[in-house]
Amino acid sequence: MYTFTTINNLEADLSAGKTTCVQLVEESIKAIELKKHLNAFLEVFNDSALAQAKLVDEKIKSKTAGKLAGVILGLKDNICYKGHKVSCSSKILEGFESLYSSTVVERLLAEDAIIIGRLNCDEFAMGSSNENSAYGKVLNPINEKMVPGGSSGGSAVAVAANLCHVALGSDTGGSIRQPASFTGTVGLKPTYGRVSRWGLVAYASSFDQVGPITKTVEDAALLLEIMAGKDEYDTTASQKAVGNYVKDLSEKKSYKIAYLKECMESNGLDPEVKKQTLDSLDKLKQTGHIVEGVDFAYLDFLVPTYYVLTTAEASSNLSRFDGVHFGYRSPNATDLESTYKKTRSEGFGKEVKRRIMLGTFVLSAGYYDAYYSKAQKVRNKIRQKTREILSQYDFIITPSTPGTAFEFGKNSEDPIKMYLEDIFTVQANIVGCPAISVPNGMHSNGLPIGLQIMGRDFEEGNLLNLAAQI
């Protein structure tokens, strides 16, 4: 069986004839079947993946293969792939088949990636534990009693458990970085607008970003380089030129780094996570970087601001799932009103309904100014302060999460406790800046710890450079 290390090594081995794309796909299908109890995959695209593998093998022989030839990729179940189902792990989209491919899928396929299947996630990307899927929870392969993180839990598990080489997730408030932290993988959230959202089913449109989950920073850099750039289908996609992120990794640079004092002094921070983070900051000092603590007075406002704004956007975005246009329609409906009511009541899960109701409430007459309008002002304050810090420092470093992966059911009865799992990750989405989680050692409980780096808008090259150094 082929042991995957990096995309670069895979390309060399395929060229040398040590393995073939068809063999890789067959091995991946077997591995998924062997570990199906992890529940990472909702569907395996056996036929289309094998057909693509045969085509790529021919291209390798004729030396016309793309940069991702033979790379087996899993897609989070909210990213569209033409002719394949997409459900956002929700019953309301049960049986729905995508009519077109997302821009990121088109760009990866153009470089000969092989898409193996769609990955389980929290329903409509709403959750921090992957317990909210309509198709069951995903297990953490490091300790199956623990959550894998969310909402891109299936994507992180698929990479960590060697079910595919790389995976795509989406990140609205930490949904790539938190599961990456919990599974010991690398999770990258690009700058808002760096990667097209065309074909990503929206949760909160001013926060969502597609990004990769990989085993190495090098692979994350390559995937970003291929996916990033302007897109005529997405007016929020930036026109800025895409950097040579892989080449940027080779240069040894020294940086000025800030860490947030309030994060490191937070009562909810696990002592071992704190120690590991401080040790990493010390190592950075020893290798020639400047590392200083800075004040950030808005830590306690991050999660409330995030949830007021994202639920408001979700309330609007999810109004299209009504039993009339597409997807699930309640068989118990008798007229138009009951079609709406019963379809949405039966089709959406508990957490999605909670967020739609909260979002509708904060947008309603009499509450708009008290909640939504105020949250927009606080978002602006958080942006200003974060950008002020990043004007004086190259990066902000925090732990990715307050602790390691927690047990199933531990936080699920208390939404506020669950929402606070995102306390360190939501800042990057509120601001729109890029952020990455990299593995940062192991806890005494045997679970991985993650380190988060936030950088300036569109400076992913430097962000990846520092991540690779760490």
N, C-alpha and C positions, 0 to 999 in steps of 0.2 A: 504493500500500500504506500502511495506517495505521501511524504510528509511535507506539508506546505510551511514555508518560513516567510518569504517575502515575494512580492510580485516579480521583482527583478530576478531572483533566483529561479522562480517558476518559468519565466521566459527563456532563461538559459537552458533549463532542463528540457523544455519542450523542443527547443531548437536542436539540442543534442540527441533527441530521440529517446530520452530516459523515460518519458511517459507520453501519453496522448490526451487530447481533450476528451475523447470518448471515455477513456479509462478514468479520468478525473471525475467526470459526471457520474459514471457508474458507481465509483467509490463513494461519492457524495450521497447518492440515492441510498446506498446501503447503510451509510453512517446515520442518515436521518431516520431510517427505519429502525435501526438498532437503538437509537436514543429518542424514539417518538414519545416516550413518557415525559420528556422535558416539555413537550407541547410548544416548541419554538415555531414549527411550521404549521400553517393552516392548510396549505396545499403545496404539493411538489409538482413542478411542471416537467414531468418525465419526458414527454414526447417532444415538446419544443426545445428543451435543453439538450437532448441528444441530437436533434436535428441541427441545432446551432453548433454543437460540438463537432459534428462531421464536417460542416462547412469551414469551421476555423482550422481543423486539422489540414484540410486541403490548402487553405491560405498559408499555413505555416510551411508546408512542403514547397509552395510556389514563392515563398518569401514575400508575401504581400499582407501579412497579418498585422493587426493594429497593436497599440501599446498594452492592451488588456487581453491579448489572446490567451484563452484558456482560463482566465480568472473566473471563478465560480462565485456568483453574487446573489445574495438574498435581498428581497425587497420588503420593506415594511408595508403592511396591508392598508396603507393609505396613499400609495404611490401608483399611478395608473400605468398599465402595460397593455397595449392594444391586444384584443382577443383573449384576454385573461381576466379572471374575476378579481374584483377589489371590493372589500366589504368594510374596511375600517374596524374590523373585529366586532361588527354590530349586526344584529338581526335585521335592522331596518334596510340594510343593503344586501341582504341574503340573495345570492343568485345573480347579482348584477355583474355584467361583463363590461369592461372598459372599451369605449369606442375609439380611443386614441391612446398614444403613449405620452407620458410626461417628457418634458425636455431632457431631464437628467437621464432617463432610460434611453432615449434616442441617442444621446451623446456617448453613453457607455457601450451601447450596442454597436455604434459606429466604430468603436475601438476594439470590437470583438470580445467583449465580456459575454459570459454565458449566465443567463438568469435562471436560477434553479427552482425558485418558488417564492411564495408570499409568506411573510412572517407575522406571527401573532403580536398583538400590542394591546394596550389599554384602549377601550372603545373610543373611537374618534380622537385618539391620542390624549385622552384625559385621565391621567393617573401617574403615580410615582412608584408603582409596585407590580404592574401587570396582573393585578387581581381583578381588573374591571372588564376584561374581555368577555364577550358573549360566548366564547368558545373555550373557556376555562383558563386557569392561571398557567403561567410559564414558570418552570422550576430553574433555580440557579444551579448550574452544573458543578459548582465548587462545593456547595452544601444544599442539597435539594429541599431542606426544610426552610430555606431562606428565599426571599423574593429576589428576582434578578434586577429590580429597578424598573422604572417606566418613564415614558410610555413605550419606548422602543426596546422593551425587554426581550422580545423574540429575536431582534436583530443582534443584540449583545450576546445572547446565549448561543445563537447559531455560530458566531465567530469564536467565542470562548470554548465551545464544545467541538470545534473543528468540523462543523456540519457544512460550512461553506468557507471560502477564503476571506471574503469581505462582505459587508452588508450596508444597506442604506437605512437610515432612520430619519425622523423629523424631530426638530427641537423647537418647542414653543416656550419652555421655561426650564429646560434642563433635560429634556426627554432623550437626548443622545448621551450627554455627559454623565448623568446620574447612573444609568445602567452600565455604562462603560466603567465607571468607578466601582460598581458593585460586582463586576465580573472580571476585573483586571485587564480590560482592553483599552484601546485608544478611541476616544470619541470627540469629533470635531464639529462645532457649530460655526459655520462661516458668518461673516458680516451680513447683516440683513441686506438682501439685494445682490449679494455676490453670486448666488446660485438661483436660477429661475425656479419659481414656485408653480409654473404651469404644469398641471397634471398631479399636483399634490392636493388631496382633498383638504379643504381649509378647516382649521379649528379657530385660530385667531390671526387674521390676515396681516396685522402689523407686527406680529411676533414670530410667525412660523418661518423655519428655514430647514432645508434638506441638508443632510451631511453624512459623512461616512463613519462607520465603526470598523476598526481594523486591529490587527495585531501590532503593527508598527506605525510610527509617525511617517516614515518614508512612504508607506502605502496610502496613508491618508492624504499626503501631499500630492501624490500622483492622481488619485481620484478627484481631488478638488480641482487640480489643474485641468482635467478633462471636462468636468461638469460646469465649471464657472464661466461667467461671461454673459454678455447681453443676449436678450431673447425678444424677438418681435411679438411673442405671445404674452409676455409679462412686462407690463409697463413699470413695475417696481424693480425689475432687474437692472443692475447698474450698467452703464456704458463704459465704465473704467476698464482699461486693458488688464488682462489676466497675467499675473506674474509667473515666472519660471520657478514654481515652488520646490520642485525636486532639486534643482540646481542650487537653490538658496540654502539647502540643508548642509551642503559641504563646507560652507564658509564658517570659520570659527569667529563668532562675534561676542563682544562684551556688552552687557546691557545695564540699565538703571531700573531696578525693580522695586515696586512698592508692595507691601502687604497691609491688609486692613486690620488695624489694631482691634476694632470691635469684633471682627470675626474670630480672631485668636483668643479674645477674652470672653467669648460667648459662653454662658452657662451650659448650653445644650451641646457643646462640642466635646466629643469623646476624648479623654486624656491621651490615649495612644495616637489618635488621629492628629491631635495638637502637636505631640512630640515629633511625630514623623514629618509633619509639615515644617516645624521649626528646624529639624535636622536637615531637611532639603534646602531650606533658606540659608542655613550655615554653609552647606556644601557649595551653594552658588556664590557666596561671599569668598570662600576659599579658592574658587576657580576664576576670580577676577571680576565678578559682577558686583555692582553696588546694590545693597539691599537695605531698605529703610521702612519703618512702620509709618503709616499715615492714618489720620482720623477720617472716619466716614460715619457721619451722624444719622444716616438714613437706613441703617440695617433693618430696624424694626418696621420700616414702612415698605420694604421691598415686596414681601408676600401679599399684604393687603392691596397694594397698588396693582400688582400683577393680576390677582384674582378678580378685582373689580373690572379691569379693562378686558381681560381675556374672556371672561364669562359674557360680558356685553357683546363682544365680537362673535362669540360662539352662538349666542341667542339669535343673532342676525344670520350667520352663515348656515346654521342648521335648520332654518325655517323652510328650506327647499325640500327637506325630507318629510313629505306630507301624505304619502300614499297616492298622490295624483300623478306626479311626474315620472318617478322610477322607483325601483326597489320594492320593499315589502308593502303590502296593502292588507289591512285587517280583513279577514273573512267575516268578521262579526259586524262590519259596518252596514248601515241601512240607508244612509243619505250622506250628503256632502259633509255636514258638521260631524257626524259620527265617524266618517272616514278619517278626517283630520285627528279627532280626539283619540279614537281607538288605535289607529296606526301608530301614532307617536307614543301613546301610553304603552303599547305592547312591544313596539320596535326598539325603543331606546332603553338602555339600562339605567340603573339607579343613579350612578354618578353623573352620567350625561344629563339626565333630567334635572338633577340638583343644580348643575351649572347653567342649564338653559333658564331655569326659574330664577336663579340668582341674577343672571345677566338681564333678563326681562325686567326684573325688579329695579335694578340700578339705572335702567334706561327709561323707566316709567315716569309719567308726569308727577311732579312733586318730589321725586327722588333724584332726578337727573343731575341737578346742580349739587346736591348734597354728596353724591357718590361718584358718578361717572365724570362729571366736569372737574371735581376736586382731584380725582385720581389722575386725570390728564395733566393737571398742574403739578402734582407731586412727581409724575413721570418726568416732566420737564426739569424739575429740580434735581432728580437723581441723575438724569443725563448730563446736566451742567456740571455737577460735582464729579461724576466719573470722568468726564472729558477734561475737567480741570486737573485731576490727578494724572491722567494720561498725557497731558501736555507737559508735565514735569518728569514723568517716568515712562519708560517704554512699555511696562507691563504691570498688571495687578495680579498678585498670586493669593489664592485662598485654598482651603481644602475643597474638594469637589462636593463633599457631603459632610454633614455633622458627625456621622458615624458610618459603620459598615452596613452591609445588607442586614435587614431585620427579618424576624420570623413572620410567616404568613399569618394574617389576622391580627397582628399586634397593633397596627394603626388604622385598620379598616373601619372600625366602629366610631372613630373620632376624626372627621374630615379635617379639622383644624390641625391636629397633630400630623396627619398625613401631608397637608399642604406645607407645613413647616420643614418637611424633608427637602424642599426646593429653595431653602433660604439663601444658599450661596450661589445657586445657578441662575435664578431669575434675573439677576442684575444685568447680565449680558443681553438678555432678550428685551428688557425694558429699554436699555440704551441702544441696542442694535449692533454692538461691537462683537468681534469674533472671540471665541473662547474654546479651549480644548481641555479635556481631562486626560491625564496620563497616569499610568500605574505608579504608585509611590510606596511600594513595600507591602508587607502583610501585617495584619493585626494578630495579637496572641490568640484570637478566636479562630484563626485559620482563614480569615476572609481578606480580600484585597482592600487597600486604601487608595483613593484617588487624589491627585493634585490638580487644581484648576488654574489655568493661566488665561487672563483676559488681555487683549491688546487693542491697539487703535484700529479704527475702521479701515478696512481694505489692506491692512498690513499683515495678512496671513503668512507671508514669506518669513517675516521675523518671528512671528508667533510659533510657526512650525520649527524654525531654527532653534529657538530656546527649548521647545518641547523635546526635540531630538537630543539636545545636550543633556537634558534631565534624564 
